[in-house]
């Protein structure tokens, strides 16, 4: 295993870990910063694979445009108080069935 493999695995673990945190965190500001880390991880993977142009486009479009717009949108909106977000476990079962069926169709194709 050479140094490029180690750097690739560091970027991959960082990207997957921060993407997982984007999905699981309840604070939207924290999710935006985890998304920033995810985009930088993907950019690093592009650089390691030799796709420098795609890496620059990733930085300019996603980090420079979309993510900054998301952060400004979050910061400039009024904070909503006294709202309870409820998610029941009954909603998880149909979603799991749907994902399983979709995965089965993808595997069989």
DSSP file (Angstrom, degrees, kcal/mol; ACC not computed):
  #  RESIDUE AA STRUCTURE BP1 BP2  ACC     N-H-->O    O-->H-N    N-H-->O    O-->H-N    TCO  KAPPA ALPHA  PHI   PSI    X-CA   Y-CA   Z-CA
    1    1 A X              0   0    0      0, 0.0     2,-0.1     0, 0.0     0, 0.0   0.000 360.0 360.0 360.0 123.9    0.0    0.0    0.0
    2    2 A X     >  -     0   0    0      1,-0.1     4,-1.6     4,-0.0     3,-0.3  -0.331 360.0 -92.2 -98.3-177.1    1.5    3.3   -1.1
    3    3 A X  H  > S+     0   0    0      1,-0.2     4,-2.5     2,-0.2     5,-0.2   0.814 121.3  58.6 -67.5 -31.6    1.0    6.9    0.1
    4    4 A X  H  > S+     0   0    0      1,-0.2     4,-2.5     2,-0.2    -1,-0.2   0.884 105.1  50.4 -66.6 -37.7   -1.7    7.6   -2.5
    5    5 A X  H  > S+     0   0    0     -3,-0.3     4,-2.4     2,-0.2    -1,-0.2   0.908 111.1  48.6 -64.6 -41.3   -3.8    4.7   -1.3
    6    6 A X  H  X S+     0   0    0     -4,-1.6     4,-2.0     2,-0.2    -2,-0.2   0.924 112.9  47.0 -65.7 -43.9   -3.6    6.0    2.3
    7    7 A X  H  X S+     0   0    0     -4,-2.5     4,-2.5     2,-0.2    -2,-0.2   0.900 111.4  52.6 -64.5 -39.9   -4.5    9.5    1.3
    8    8 A X  H  X S+     0   0    0     -4,-2.5     4,-2.8     1,-0.2    -2,-0.2   0.923 109.6  48.1 -61.0 -44.6   -7.4    8.2   -0.8
    9    9 A X  H  X S+     0   0    0     -4,-2.4     4,-2.7     2,-0.2     5,-0.2   0.861 109.8  52.8 -66.6 -34.2   -8.7    6.2    2.1
   10   10 A X  H  X S+     0   0    0     -4,-2.0     4,-2.3     2,-0.2    -1,-0.2   0.941 112.9  44.0 -64.5 -46.0   -8.4    9.3    4.4
   11   11 A X  H  X S+     0   0    0     -4,-2.5     4,-2.6     2,-0.2    -2,-0.2   0.906 114.8  49.9 -63.9 -41.0  -10.4   11.3    1.9
   12   12 A X  H  X S+     0   0    0     -4,-2.8     4,-2.7     2,-0.2     5,-0.3   0.925 112.5  45.4 -65.6 -44.6  -13.0    8.5    1.4
   13   13 A X  H  X S+     0   0    0     -4,-2.7     4,-2.6     1,-0.2     5,-0.2   0.900 114.4  49.7 -66.1 -39.7  -13.5    8.0    5.1
   14   14 A X  H  X S+     0   0    0     -4,-2.3     4,-2.4    -5,-0.2     5,-0.2   0.916 113.0  47.1 -63.0 -43.0  -13.8   11.8    5.7
   15   15 A X  H  X S+     0   0    0     -4,-2.6     4,-2.1     2,-0.2    -2,-0.2   0.941 116.1  42.3 -66.0 -48.1  -16.3   12.1    2.9
   16   16 A X  H  X S+     0   0    0     -4,-2.7     4,-2.2     2,-0.2    -2,-0.2   0.909 115.9  49.8 -67.0 -41.5  -18.5    9.2    3.9
   17   17 A X  H  X S+     0   0    0     -4,-2.6     4,-1.9    -5,-0.3    -2,-0.2   0.921 113.4  44.2 -64.2 -44.2  -18.3   10.2    7.6
   18   18 A X  H  X S+     0   0    0     -4,-2.4     4,-1.8    -5,-0.2    -1,-0.2   0.850 111.7  53.7 -71.7 -32.2  -19.2   13.8    7.0
   19   19 A X  H  X S+     0   0    0     -4,-2.1     4,-1.6    -5,-0.2    -1,-0.2   0.889 108.3  50.9 -65.7 -37.9  -22.0   12.8    4.6
   20   20 A X  H  X S+     0   0    0     -4,-2.2     4,-1.9     1,-0.2    -2,-0.2   0.895 109.4  50.5 -63.3 -39.7  -23.4   10.5    7.3
   21   21 A X  H  X S+     0   0    0     -4,-1.9     4,-2.0     1,-0.2    -2,-0.2   0.830 104.6  57.9 -69.2 -31.1  -23.3   13.4    9.8
   22   22 A X  H  < S+     0   0    0     -4,-1.8    -1,-0.2     1,-0.2    -2,-0.2   0.914 111.8  42.1 -60.7 -42.0  -25.1   15.7    7.3
   23   23 A X  H  < S+     0   0    0     -4,-1.6    -2,-0.2     1,-0.2    -1,-0.2   0.850 120.3  40.4 -75.1 -34.6  -28.0   13.2    7.3
   24   24 A X  H  < S+     0   0    0     -4,-1.9    -2,-0.2    -5,-0.1    -1,-0.2   0.662  89.8  97.1 -95.3 -16.2  -28.1   12.5   11.0
   25   25 A X     <  -     0   0    0     -4,-2.0     6,-0.0    -5,-0.2    -4,-0.0  -0.430  56.4-154.7 -76.3 150.5  -27.5   15.9   12.6
   26   26 A X  S    S+     0   0    0     -2,-0.1     2,-0.6     5,-0.0    -1,-0.1   0.639  73.0  83.3 -96.0 -18.0  -30.5   17.9   13.7
   27   27 A X     >  -     0   0    0      1,-0.1     4,-2.2     2,-0.0     5,-0.1  -0.785  65.9-154.6 -92.3 122.7  -28.9   21.3   13.5
   28   28 A X  H  > S+     0   0    0     -2,-0.6     4,-2.0     1,-0.2    -1,-0.1   0.816  93.6  54.7 -69.3 -30.1  -29.1   22.7   10.0
   29   29 A X  H  > S+     0   0    0      2,-0.2     4,-1.9     1,-0.2    -1,-0.2   0.920 109.7  46.9 -68.6 -42.4  -26.0   24.9   10.5
   30   30 A X  H  > S+     0   0    0      1,-0.2     4,-2.4     2,-0.2    -2,-0.2   0.896 110.4  54.0 -63.7 -38.7  -23.9   22.0   11.6
   31   31 A X  H  X S+     0   0    0     -4,-2.2     4,-2.1     1,-0.2    -1,-0.2   0.884 106.3  52.5 -62.3 -38.1  -25.3   20.0    8.6
   32   32 A X  H  X S+     0   0    0     -4,-2.0     4,-1.7     2,-0.2    -1,-0.2   0.900 110.6  46.6 -65.5 -39.9  -24.1   22.8    6.2
   33   33 A X  H  X S+     0   0    0     -4,-1.9     4,-1.8     2,-0.2    -2,-0.2   0.854 111.1  51.4 -73.1 -32.7  -20.6   22.7    7.7
   34   34 A X  H  X S+     0   0    0     -4,-2.4     4,-2.1     2,-0.2    -1,-0.2   0.871 107.9  53.9 -66.2 -35.0  -20.5   18.9    7.4
   35   35 A X  H  X S+     0   0    0     -4,-2.1     4,-2.5     2,-0.2    -2,-0.2   0.870 104.6  54.7 -65.4 -35.8  -21.6   19.3    3.8
   36   36 A X  H  X S+     0   0    0     -4,-1.7     4,-2.2     2,-0.2    -1,-0.2   0.924 108.5  48.0 -59.8 -44.9  -18.6   21.6    3.3
   37   37 A X  H  X S+     0   0    0     -4,-1.8     4,-2.0     1,-0.2    -2,-0.2   0.873 110.1  52.9 -64.5 -36.9  -16.4   18.9    4.6
   38   38 A X  H  X S+     0   0    0     -4,-2.1     4,-2.3     2,-0.2    -2,-0.2   0.927 108.9  48.9 -63.2 -45.2  -18.0   16.4    2.3
   39   39 A X  H  X S+     0   0    0     -4,-2.5     4,-2.2     1,-0.2    -2,-0.2   0.889 110.5  50.4 -63.7 -39.1  -17.5   18.6   -0.7
   40   40 A X  H  X S+     0   0    0     -4,-2.2     4,-2.2     2,-0.2    -1,-0.2   0.873 109.3  52.2 -66.7 -35.2  -13.8   19.1    0.2
   41   41 A X  H  X S+     0   0    0     -4,-2.0     4,-2.0     2,-0.2    -2,-0.2   0.912 110.0  47.7 -64.7 -42.4  -13.4   15.4    0.6
   42   42 A X  H  X S+     0   0    0     -4,-2.3     4,-2.3     1,-0.2    -2,-0.2   0.892 110.6  52.8 -65.3 -38.9  -14.9   14.8   -2.9
   43   43 A X  H  X S+     0   0    0     -4,-2.2     4,-2.2     1,-0.2    -2,-0.2   0.908 107.8  51.2 -62.0 -41.7  -12.6   17.5   -4.3
   44   44 A X  H  X S+     0   0    0     -4,-2.2     4,-2.3     1,-0.2    -1,-0.2   0.883 108.7  51.0 -62.6 -38.9   -9.6   15.7   -2.8
   45   45 A X  H  X S+     0   0    0     -4,-2.0     4,-1.9     2,-0.2    -1,-0.2   0.908 108.8  51.8 -65.3 -41.1  -10.6   12.4   -4.3
   46   46 A X  H  <>S+     0   0    0     -4,-2.3     5,-2.4     1,-0.2     4,-0.4   0.910 109.6  49.7 -60.9 -41.4  -10.9   14.2   -7.7
   47   47 A X  H ><5S+     0   0    0     -4,-2.2     3,-1.3     1,-0.2    -2,-0.2   0.920 109.7  50.9 -64.0 -43.0   -7.4   15.6   -7.3
   48   48 A X  H 3<5S+     0   0    0     -4,-2.3    -1,-0.2     1,-0.3    -2,-0.2   0.839 108.2  52.8 -63.9 -31.7   -6.0   12.2   -6.4
   49   49 A X  T 3<5S-     0   0    0     -4,-1.9    -1,-0.3    -5,-0.2    -2,-0.2   0.482 119.5-109.9 -83.5  -1.2   -7.6   10.7   -9.5
   50   50 A X  T < 5S+     0   0    0     -3,-1.3     2,-1.1    -4,-0.4     3,-0.2   0.603  79.6 128.6  87.5  11.1   -6.1   13.3  -11.8
   51   51 A X     >< +     0   0    0     -5,-2.4     4,-1.9     1,-0.2    -1,-0.1  -0.611  21.4 158.9 -98.9  73.1   -9.3   15.1  -12.6
   52   52 A X  H  > S+     0   0    0     -2,-1.1     4,-2.3     1,-0.2    -1,-0.2   0.882  70.2  52.2 -66.4 -39.8   -8.0   18.6  -11.7
   53   53 A X  H  > S+     0   0    0     -3,-0.2     4,-2.5     1,-0.2    -1,-0.2   0.920 110.1  48.3 -63.8 -43.0  -10.6   20.4  -13.8
   54   54 A X  H  > S+     0   0    0      1,-0.2     4,-2.4     2,-0.2    -1,-0.2   0.869 110.1  53.5 -64.9 -35.6  -13.5   18.5  -12.2
   55   55 A X  H  X S+     0   0    0     -4,-1.9     4,-2.2     2,-0.2    -2,-0.2   0.913 109.9  46.7 -64.9 -42.6  -12.0   19.3   -8.7
   56   56 A X  H  X S+     0   0    0     -4,-2.3     4,-2.8     2,-0.2     5,-0.2   0.906 112.6  49.6 -66.5 -41.1  -11.9   23.0   -9.5
   57   57 A X  H  X>S+     0   0    0     -4,-2.5     4,-2.9     2,-0.2     5,-0.6   0.898 108.8  53.9 -63.7 -39.2  -15.4   23.0  -10.8
   58   58 A X  I  X>S+     0   0    0     -4,-2.4     5,-1.4     1,-0.2     4,-1.4   0.927 112.4  44.0 -58.6 -46.4  -16.5   21.1   -7.6
   59   59 A X  I  <>S+     0   0    0     -4,-2.2     5,-2.5     3,-0.2    -2,-0.2   0.933 118.4  42.4 -65.3 -46.3  -14.9   23.8   -5.5
   60   60 A X  I  <5S+     0   0    0     -4,-2.8     5,-0.2     3,-0.2    -2,-0.2   0.944 123.8  33.2 -69.6 -47.7  -16.3   26.7   -7.5
   61   61 A X  I  X>S+     0   0    0     -4,-2.9     5,-2.1    -5,-0.2     4,-0.8   0.964 130.2  26.6 -77.3 -53.0  -19.8   25.5   -8.1
   62   62 A X  I  <XS+     0   0    0     -4,-1.4     5,-2.8    -5,-0.6     6,-0.3   0.962 132.4  29.8 -81.5 -52.0  -20.6   23.5   -5.0
   63   63 A X  I  4XS+     0   0    0     -5,-1.4     5,-0.6     3,-0.2    -3,-0.2   0.935 128.8  39.8 -74.1 -44.9  -18.5   25.0   -2.2
   64   64 A X  I  4<S+     0   0    0     -5,-2.5    -3,-0.2    -6,-0.2    -1,-0.2   0.777 132.1  16.9 -77.3 -26.4  -18.4   28.5   -3.7
   65   65 A X  I  X5S+     0   0    0     -4,-0.8     4,-2.1    -5,-0.2    -3,-0.2   0.829 126.0  33.6-109.9 -67.6  -22.0   28.7   -4.8
   66   66 A X  I  ><S+     0   0    0     -5,-2.1     4,-2.3     1,-0.2    -3,-0.2   0.914 120.0  45.7 -66.6 -46.6  -24.5   26.3   -3.5
   67   67 A X  I  ><S+     0   0    0     -5,-2.8     4,-2.5     2,-0.2    -1,-0.2   0.904 113.6  48.8 -68.0 -40.4  -23.1   25.8    0.0
   68   68 A X  H  ><S+     0   0    0     -5,-0.6     4,-2.5    -6,-0.3    -1,-0.2   0.895 111.4  51.1 -65.4 -38.6  -22.6   29.5    0.6
   69   69 A X  H  X S+     0   0    0     -4,-2.1     4,-2.4     2,-0.2    -2,-0.2   0.899 110.2  49.8 -62.9 -40.8  -26.1   30.2   -0.6
   70   70 A X  H  X S+     0   0    0     -4,-2.3     4,-2.2     2,-0.2    -2,-0.2   0.914 111.1  48.6 -63.5 -43.4  -27.5   27.5    1.7
   71   71 A X  H  X S+     0   0    0     -4,-2.5     4,-2.5     2,-0.2    -2,-0.2   0.913 112.2  48.5 -65.8 -41.9  -25.6   29.0    4.7
   72   72 A X  H  X S+     0   0    0     -4,-2.5     4,-2.2     1,-0.2    -1,-0.2   0.912 110.6  52.1 -63.2 -40.9  -26.8   32.6    3.9
   73   73 A X  H  X S+     0   0    0     -4,-2.4     4,-0.9     1,-0.2    -2,-0.2   0.897 112.3  45.2 -61.3 -40.4  -30.4   31.2    3.6
   74   74 A X  H  < S+     0   0    0     -4,-2.2     3,-0.4     1,-0.2    -2,-0.2   0.919 115.1  47.0 -68.8 -43.5  -30.1   29.6    7.0
   75   75 A X  H  < S+     0   0    0     -4,-2.5    -2,-0.2     1,-0.2    -1,-0.2   0.817 113.6  47.3 -70.6 -30.1  -28.6   32.6    8.6
   76   76 A X  H  < S+     0   0    0     -4,-2.2    -1,-0.2    -5,-0.2    -2,-0.2   0.596  92.7  90.3 -91.7 -10.9  -31.0   35.1    7.2
   77   77 A X  S  < S-     0   0    0     -4,-0.9     2,-0.1    -3,-0.4     3,-0.0  -0.523  85.8-102.0 -83.3 154.6  -34.3   33.3    7.9
   78   78 A X        -     0   0    0     -2,-0.2     2,-0.4     1,-0.1    -1,-0.1  -0.462  37.9-109.9 -72.9 145.7  -36.1   33.8   11.2
   79   79 A X        -     0   0    0     -2,-0.1     2,-0.5    -4,-0.1    -1,-0.1  -0.637  26.8-140.9 -79.4 128.0  -35.7   31.1   13.8
   80   80 A X        -     0   0    0     -2,-0.4     3,-0.3     3,-0.0     2,-0.3  -0.779  22.6-164.2 -90.1 128.0  -38.9   29.1   14.3
   81   81 A X        +     0   0    0     -2,-0.5     3,-0.1     1,-0.2     0, 0.0  -0.733  58.1  26.3-113.1 162.1  -39.5   28.3   17.9
   82   82 A X  S    S+     0   0    0     -2,-0.3     2,-0.5     1,-0.2    -1,-0.2   0.828  78.9 137.6  59.7  38.7  -41.7   25.8   19.7
   83   83 A X        -     0   0    0     -3,-0.3     2,-0.5     2,-0.0    -1,-0.2  -0.967  40.3-153.9-115.0 124.3  -41.9   23.4   16.8
   84   84 A X        -     0   0    0     -2,-0.5     2,-0.7    -3,-0.1    -3,-0.0  -0.849   3.3-152.3 -98.7 127.1  -41.6   19.7   17.6
   85   85 A X        -     0   0    0     -2,-0.5     2,-0.5     2,-0.0    -2,-0.0  -0.884  17.1-171.4 -98.7 118.7  -40.3   17.4   14.9
   86   86 A X        +     0   0    0     -2,-0.7     2,-0.4     2,-0.0    -2,-0.0  -0.928  11.8 178.3-114.7 132.4  -41.6   13.9   15.3
   87   87 A X        -     0   0    0     -2,-0.5     2,-0.2     3,-0.0    -2,-0.0  -0.969  15.4-154.6-131.6 119.2  -40.5   10.9   13.3
   88   88 A X    >   -     0   0    0     -2,-0.4     3,-0.9     1,-0.1     4,-0.4  -0.515  24.7-123.3 -90.2 159.0  -42.1    7.6   14.1
   89   89 A X  T >> S+     0   0    0      1,-0.2     4,-0.9    -2,-0.2     3,-0.6   0.675 106.5  72.9 -73.7 -15.1  -40.5    4.3   13.6
   90   90 A X  H 3> S+     0   0    0      1,-0.2     4,-0.8     2,-0.2    -1,-0.2   0.779  91.6  57.0 -69.2 -24.6  -43.5    3.3   11.4
   91   91 A X  H <> S+     0   0    0     -3,-0.9     4,-1.1     1,-0.2    -1,-0.2   0.723  98.6  61.9 -75.8 -20.5  -42.3    5.6    8.7
   92   92 A X  H <> S+     0   0    0     -3,-0.6     4,-2.4    -4,-0.4    -1,-0.2   0.848  94.8  60.7 -73.4 -34.8  -39.0    3.7    8.6
   93   93 A X  H  X S+     0   0    0     -4,-0.9     4,-2.2     2,-0.2     5,-0.2   0.937 105.6  43.6 -64.9 -50.0  -40.6    0.4    7.6
   94   94 A X  H  X S+     0   0    0     -4,-0.8     4,-2.4     1,-0.2    -1,-0.2   0.879 114.6  52.0 -63.2 -34.1  -42.1    1.6    4.2
   95   95 A X  H  X S+     0   0    0     -4,-1.1     4,-2.6     2,-0.2    -1,-0.2   0.908 108.8  49.8 -66.4 -39.9  -38.9    3.4    3.4
   96   96 A X  H  X S+     0   0    0     -4,-2.4     4,-2.3     2,-0.2    -2,-0.2   0.890 111.0  49.5 -65.3 -38.9  -36.8    0.3    4.1
   97   97 A X  H  X S+     0   0    0     -4,-2.2     4,-2.6     2,-0.2    -2,-0.2   0.926 111.8  48.9 -64.4 -43.9  -39.1   -1.8    1.8
   98   98 A X  H  X S+     0   0    0     -4,-2.4     4,-2.4     1,-0.2    -2,-0.2   0.909 112.6  46.8 -62.8 -43.0  -38.8    0.9   -0.9
   99   99 A X  H  X S+     0   0    0     -4,-2.6     4,-2.6     2,-0.2    -1,-0.2   0.893 112.3  51.3 -66.0 -39.3  -35.0    1.0   -0.7
  100  100 A X  H  X S+     0   0    0     -4,-2.3     4,-2.3     2,-0.2    -2,-0.2   0.915 111.7  46.2 -63.8 -43.3  -34.9   -2.8   -0.7
  101  101 A X  H  X S+     0   0    0     -4,-2.6     4,-2.3     2,-0.2    -2,-0.2   0.919 113.5  48.9 -65.0 -43.0  -37.1   -3.1   -3.8
  102  102 A X  H  X S+     0   0    0     -4,-2.4     4,-2.2     1,-0.2    -2,-0.2   0.913 112.2  48.5 -63.0 -42.4  -35.0   -0.4   -5.6
  103  103 A X  H  X S+     0   0    0     -4,-2.6     4,-2.4     2,-0.2    -1,-0.2   0.882 110.0  52.5 -64.1 -38.6  -31.8   -2.1   -4.6
  104  104 A X  H  X S+     0   0    0     -4,-2.3     4,-2.3     2,-0.2    -2,-0.2   0.898 109.3  48.9 -64.0 -40.4  -33.2   -5.4   -5.9
  105  105 A X  H  X S+     0   0    0     -4,-2.3     4,-1.3     2,-0.2    -2,-0.2   0.905 112.3  48.9 -65.3 -40.9  -34.1   -3.9   -9.2
  106  106 A X  H  < S+     0   0    0     -4,-2.2    -2,-0.2     1,-0.2    -1,-0.2   0.900 113.0  46.8 -65.5 -40.0  -30.6   -2.4   -9.5
  107  107 A X  H  < S+     0   0    0     -4,-2.4    -2,-0.2     1,-0.2    -1,-0.2   0.888 113.2  48.5 -69.6 -38.2  -28.9   -5.6   -8.7
  108  108 A X  H  <        0   0    0     -4,-2.3    -1,-0.2     1,-0.2    -2,-0.2   0.714 360.0 360.0 -76.7 -18.6  -31.0   -7.7  -11.1
  109  109 A X     <        0   0    0     -4,-1.3    -1,-0.2    -5,-0.2    -2,-0.2   0.487 360.0 360.0 -78.4 360.0  -30.6   -5.3  -14.0
